[in-house]
Amino acid sequence: MKQEITYLKAAATARVLRKALKAEFPETKFSVRTETYAGGASIDIDYTSGPTWDEMKKFVKPFEGAAFDAMVDYQT
């Protein structure tokens, strides 16, 4: 069976991400903020103590929509 992918706007993704972070890391206080601009949008996550950078990278990977490498002007 093929997995269905749902695309959300940045603000909706941030709401889902906040809930997921709170459920996964209940001891940590997170700040999740969105920014939209002409070329797209981004979500910034800040926290002072809690999961390691590697843990966070693995956790937020499913929430990514696209990535952009400005050095070679390439979006993936």
N, C-alpha and C positions, 0 to 999 in steps of 0.2 A: 504494500500500500504506500502511495506517495504522500509525503508529509506536506500539509498545506502551510504556506507562508503568508502571514498577514503583515501588511505595511501600514504603519501609523505615522501621523505627523509627529514632529519632535515633542510637542507639549503632551500629547497622549502617551508617547513612549516614556517620557519622563515620569508620568503618573504611575505607569505600570512598573517602571524600574524602581521608584521609591518604595512601593509596596513589597517588591521582591527583595530589595536590599534589607528592609526592616525585618522581613520574615527570615532571611538567611543569616543576617548578622544583627540580632536584636540588641546587643550590648553597645553597638556603635551608632553614633549620630552622624547622619549624612546630610550634605547640602547638595541637592540636584537642581541644576539650573539649565535652562535652554536659551539658545540664541538663534535667531533666524536672520538671514542676510540674503543678498541677491543670488549667491551661488549655492545656497542650501541652508543647512541648519546644523547645530551642534548641541551636545549635552555635556555639561561639565559636572563632575562629581568630586566633592571635597569632603575630607574627613581627617581627623587628627590622629586617631589611633584605632586599631582594629585589624582588618585583613591585610595581608601583604599585597604588594603590587601584582605579583604573579597570580594570587588568588582572585584579585579584582579583574584582571585581564580575562581570565577564564570565565568568571561569572558574567561579565557584561558582553562578552562576544555574541551571544544569541540576540542581543538587543541592537546590534549594529545594522545599519542600513547600507552604508557605503563608506568608502575611505577615499581620500584624495592625496596624491603625492605631488605637491607643487613643484618639486625639483624637476620632474619630467612631464608635468601637466597631464596626469593620468588618474582617472577615477576608476575604482574597482568596486 
